[in-house]
Amino acid sequence: MLGKNNLTLFLVLAAGAIMGGLAGDSLQAAQPFGTATDFLVRRYQVLQIPPTELDLYVFKLTLGLVFSPNLVAILGMLLAGFLFHKL
């Protein structure tokens, strides 16, 4: 049961980050707060794993990961985590 709650929490946080990221992109396009909008939509690099290539002679597999949310996406994750905890 504990594993299911962890997976659900991960999915809720991921959904919050995605929705926050979309809201941040919308804010960047509209610029409703003037220069303060730039602060909200600036990306902060949290995690970067450079691409690694695995050659299996039949196909090549390249894997890498970059996690660089903007402030609105981070706020979306915090809000999603808070709502998950309350529900």
C-alpha positions as a Markdown table, in Angstrom:
| # | Residue | x | y | z |
|---|---|---|---|---|
| 1 | Met | 0.0 | 0.0 | 0.0 |
| 2 | Leu | 2.9 | 2.4 | 0.8 |
| 3 | Gly | 4.3 | 2.0 | -2.8 |
| 4 | Lys | 0.9 | 2.9 | -4.3 |
| 5 | Asn | 0.8 | 6.1 | -2.2 |
| 6 | Asn | 4.4 | 7.0 | -3.3 |
| 7 | Leu | 3.5 | 6.5 | -7.0 |
| 8 | Thr | 0.3 | 8.5 | -6.6 |
| 9 | Leu | 2.3 | 11.3 | -4.9 |
| 10 | Phe | 4.9 | 11.3 | -7.7 |
| 11 | Leu | 2.2 | 11.5 | -10.4 |
| 12 | Val | 0.4 | 14.3 | -8.5 |
| 13 | Leu | 3.7 | 16.3 | -8.2 |
| 14 | Ala | 4.5 | 15.7 | -11.9 |
| 15 | Ala | 1.0 | 16.9 | -12.9 |
| 16 | Gly | 1.5 | 20.0 | -10.7 |
| 17 | Ala | 4.9 | 20.7 | -12.3 |
| 18 | Ile | 3.5 | 20.3 | -15.8 |
| 19 | Met | 0.5 | 22.5 | -15.1 |
| 20 | Gly | 2.7 | 25.1 | -13.4 |
| 21 | Gly | 5.1 | 25.0 | -16.3 |
| 22 | Leu | 2.3 | 25.6 | -18.8 |
| 23 | Ala | 1.1 | 28.5 | -16.6 |
| 24 | Gly | 4.6 | 29.9 | -16.6 |
| 25 | Asp | 4.8 | 29.7 | -20.4 |
| 26 | Ser | 1.5 | 31.4 | -20.6 |
| 27 | Leu | 2.7 | 34.2 | -18.3 |
| 28 | Gln | 5.8 | 34.6 | -20.4 |
| 29 | Ala | 3.8 | 35.0 | -23.5 |
| 30 | Ala | 1.4 | 37.5 | -21.9 |
| 31 | Gln | 3.9 | 39.4 | -19.7 |
| 32 | Pro | 1.1 | 40.6 | -17.2 |
| 33 | Phe | 3.5 | 41.6 | -14.5 |
| 34 | Gly | 6.1 | 43.4 | -16.6 |
| 35 | Thr | 9.7 | 42.7 | -15.6 |
| 36 | Ala | 8.5 | 40.6 | -12.6 |
| 37 | Thr | 7.3 | 38.0 | -15.1 |
| 38 | Asp | 10.9 | 37.3 | -16.0 |
| 39 | Phe | 11.7 | 36.3 | -12.4 |
| 40 | Leu | 8.7 | 33.9 | -12.4 |
| 41 | Val | 9.5 | 32.2 | -15.7 |
| 42 | Arg | 13.3 | 31.9 | -15.3 |
| 43 | Arg | 14.4 | 28.3 | -15.4 |
| 44 | Tyr | 16.5 | 26.9 | -12.5 |
| 45 | Gln | 18.5 | 23.8 | -13.4 |
| 46 | Val | 18.0 | 21.3 | -10.5 |
| 47 | Leu | 19.3 | 18.1 | -12.1 |
| 48 | Gln | 21.2 | 17.3 | -15.2 |
| 49 | Ile | 22.3 | 13.8 | -16.2 |
| 50 | Pro | 24.2 | 14.0 | -19.5 |
| 51 | Pro | 23.1 | 11.7 | -22.4 |
| 52 | Thr | 24.6 | 8.2 | -22.3 |
| 53 | Glu | 24.6 | 6.1 | -25.4 |
| 54 | Leu | 24.1 | 2.3 | -25.3 |
| 55 | Asp | 25.1 | 0.6 | -28.6 |
| 56 | Leu | 23.4 | -2.8 | -28.9 |
| 57 | Tyr | 24.5 | -3.2 | -32.6 |
| 58 | Val | 20.9 | -3.5 | -33.7 |
| 59 | Phe | 19.9 | -0.2 | -32.3 |
| 60 | Lys | 21.4 | 2.6 | -30.3 |
| 61 | Leu | 19.7 | 3.8 | -27.1 |
| 62 | Thr | 20.5 | 7.3 | -25.8 |
| 63 | Leu | 19.2 | 8.3 | -22.3 |
| 64 | Gly | 19.6 | 11.6 | -20.4 |
| 65 | Leu | 17.6 | 13.7 | -18.1 |
| 66 | Val | 17.4 | 17.5 | -17.5 |
| 67 | Phe | 15.1 | 18.9 | -14.7 |
| 68 | Ser | 14.9 | 22.7 | -15.0 |
| 69 | Pro | 11.6 | 24.0 | -13.7 |
| 70 | Asn | 10.6 | 27.6 | -13.5 |
| 71 | Leu | 9.3 | 29.2 | -10.3 |
| 72 | Val | 5.7 | 28.8 | -11.3 |
| 73 | Ala | 6.2 | 25.1 | -11.9 |
| 74 | Ile | 7.8 | 24.8 | -8.5 |
| 75 | Leu | 4.8 | 26.6 | -7.0 |
| 76 | Gly | 2.6 | 24.2 | -8.9 |
| 77 | Met | 4.4 | 21.2 | -7.4 |
| 78 | Leu | 4.1 | 22.7 | -3.9 |
| 79 | Leu | 0.4 | 23.3 | -4.4 |
| 80 | Ala | -0.2 | 19.8 | -5.7 |
| 81 | Gly | 1.7 | 18.3 | -2.8 |
| 82 | Phe | -0.3 | 20.4 | -0.3 |
| 83 | Leu | -3.6 | 19.3 | -1.9 |
| 84 | Phe | -2.5 | 15.7 | -2.0 |
| 85 | His | -1.7 | 15.9 | 1.7 |
| 86 | Lys | -5.0 | 17.5 | 2.6 |
| 87 | Leu | -7.1 | 15.0 | 0.5 |
